[in-house]
Every structure is written in structure tokens, then in C-alpha cells.
Amino acid sequence: MKIGEISLRDYPLFLAPMEDITDPSFRMVCKKYGADFMYTEFISSDGLIRDGAKSVKKLDIYDFERPIGIQLYGHLIDAMVEAAHIAEEAKPELIDINFGCPVKKIANRGAGAGMLKNIPLMLEMTSEIVRAVKLPVTVKTRLGWDDDSKNIVEIAERLQDTGIKAITIHGRTRAQLYKGSADWTLIGAVKNNPRMKIPVIGNGDIDGPVKAKEMFDRYGVDGIMVGRPTVGRPWIFSDIRHYLDTGEILPEPTVNEKVDLALFHLEKSLSYKEGARAIFEMRRHLSNYFKGLPHFKETRLKLLTTLDVDQIKSIMEEIKGKWGEYRTEDKTSVYSV
């Protein structure tokens, strides 16, 4: 698969950009497990052009995570073009435009998925950004604003005509948010439209290797993007890759393996961010790494309420001692309670 001049292997797996999740530490972990392409957290064009510290910090990218894209969102063309120039200076492999974020405070301003209510502006903005930068430009969007406007087949064609090099489609409308099931039939309709020449990447409800292979086989997409199911389960990439290559399902990591990974992730997070913020943003990961463990409620509460690194490490050792070689998918494993 190629995005412009960027070469990826067949059936590539993409890590979705997620606010306060896909920071460098998590990207490092996902790369370790075989993510083929990743993105920064999505970045506000307004914050970037005003030199906002949080937005500028998100431009930090590292050699270990290449190839990588920087994703921008905004509702004003001039601001988005200026932000694209700034992002280009960080030397990512591509610039991605977010036309899919459903969050109310973003969409109601006309940015993210809000752009699905103003297709002419979406097309004009995309054209201006494509013309403004030398890097490949891609787009991530949804099926439409609501059930009455699922016009992604036409929109994808028109976006292709602006010069973008790939499109990622989340199989829900903005009105759905993340509720209900993702509808991949329209993603497939875009991919199988004979006018489409650019890669089509599907996104939504990829929760494991069997589902990923089914979507590749049934709809013929060029790549698959995984978002929320990676949180607390970054090994989903190696699970999917192994299944695509061999047809075999890998066993769930043991608790010991998960603890070692969680500690590695925590260490990297602390190296990229200030202590308190690193721990706050690690909490969702730490909790989800051990999702499904029996009798874990009290331990989870301790993990989610302390800001002391040494205490977190001590809790991790307790988890190892209590659950050890237990695998959450193997209910016959012996563990102490």
C-alpha cells in the first residue's frame, strides 16, 4: 500500500489519533507491538497558530515512531493552512485533516465532524491545505452527519479530487457518536467505487484479529485503523498481524507480562511529561491493562487514586504476586484470591 510516496506493507494497521492517549509513550508501546502507521494526538489549529504550549508540545515526534502523521482540526481555512505549515516543519510523513471528531465542543464550532454540515467548506479547506504543503495530505471523516446524510461515497470522491492521498472513514455518523455498531457497508462502497484511486482505510469496532480479517476480506479496504480497543491492549496489533499471517489466535499476555508492559509504559510517560500529568493520563491505561481480572475492584481503586510513582510500582508488584501467570481469557488458570 502507498500513501503518496510512503510505502507500507500489505494490510497495514493504523493507530488512530486520540486526545490524551496517543502521546509518545503510548505510540512507543504500540510500535513495539507492530502498529504500521501512527498519528499524534489531534491538534487544534487555533492553539497551534497562537503558540499554545499544549498544542506545540504535540508536534514532538521521534525517529522510533516513523512513519507518523500529524492530525489537525479547525473550522477556519486560513488558520488550518497556517497550522499545516507549522506542522510541516516538524517533519512528519503526512498531514491528516480531522473531519470526524464528534465531540460537541468541536463539532458545534464547525470543526471535526461539524464540517460534515458544510461540505463546500470542507472541500475548499482541503484543497487549500493540499496546495499549501509539500507533504501528502489525508483526511479522516465519518459516514455523514446523521442517518439522513450518509453521503460518504460522494464526499470521498470529491475529497479525492482535491488531491488528498488517502481517506480514513469511521463507520458511524456524527449523531451516533460512538454508540451502536459501525456500518462498514458504506466504507466498502467507497472502496469499491471504481472512481476511487486512493487508499481507503476503515475504522470502527475493530476489537480483535477475527474482526480485522473479516473487514479486510469482506470490504477490501486497503488498511484498518484501530482506536479505543488499543487502550489497555496495545498488543492488539500483534494479535491481528499474527492472525492475518498464520490464521492462529495468540494467547492473551499473562498478568506478569502486562505488569512489565505497564511499568515500561509508565516509565516512558514520565520521561515525556511532568509527573502528575503523566500519572493522570496513565490512569486509563493502567486500569485497562488489567481489565477482566477477578476481584480487582479494590486494587483498581488504589491505582486510580494515587499520584505516587513508588506506590504505583508497589501496587504493580502486588498484582504480580496475586495474579502472576493468570490470563484473563483463560478462566481455568490457577490464581490466588
TACORGI-V369803 format. One line per field, one symbol per residue. ss: DSSP state (H for helix, E for strand, - for the rest). psi: psi as a letter, one per 30 degrees, with the letter a starting at -180 (. if undefined). A space follows every 50 residues. Layout:
BEGIN
ss = ???
psi = ???
END
This chain:
BEGIN
ss = -EE--EE----EEEE--------HHHHHHHHH----EEE---EEHHHHH- --HHHHH-----HHH--EEEEEE---HHHHHHHHHHHHH----EEEEEE- ---HHHH----HHHHHH-HHHHHHHHHHHHHH---EEEEEEE----HHH- -HHHHHHHHHHH---EEEEE-------------HHHHHHHH-------EE EEE-----HHHHHHHHHHH---EEEE-HHH-----HHHHHHHHHHH---- ----HHHHHHHHHHHHHHHHHH--HHHHHHHHHHHHHHH-------HHHH HHH-----HHHHHHHHHHHHHHH--------------
psi = kkjbgjkllkhlkkkkkkkgehleeeeeeeeeggkekllllkkkeeeefg hkeeeeeffjllefgkkklkkkllfkeeeeeeeeeeeeffhlflkkkjgf kfkefeeffglbfffffieeeeeeeeeeeefflflkklkkaafaeaffhi hfeeeeeeeeffglflkkkkhlleffcglakkjfefeeeeegjffkflkk kkkjgjgleeeeeeeeeefglflkkkceffjghffeeeeeeeeeefgkkk lklleeeeeeeeeeeeeeeffflleeeeeeffeeeeefegkfkkhfeeee eeegfkgjeeeeeeeeeeeeeefcgkkffjfflklk.
END
